[in-house]
Amino acid sequence: MLKCDIFNILRNQTVGVVGEIQLADAINEQAESNAMETVMINGLCFDCGSVQGYIDAIKYVASNYKFY
């Protein structure tokens, strides 16, 4: 769960290599200060930040929920 101070962390971050402010960096900062809660989940995980991961997720949903 993200705490509301994530917005302050994002405001104060420097721009990354690709010219973007990264949410993952802000989350890491929260984790380093122990301001983070985690929940274990059972299930599959798809990297929808990559084209292949996104396609894999779509294929999984389509085949398991009969959307084809």
Order of alpha helices (4+ residues) and beta strands (2+ residues): alpha-alpha-alpha
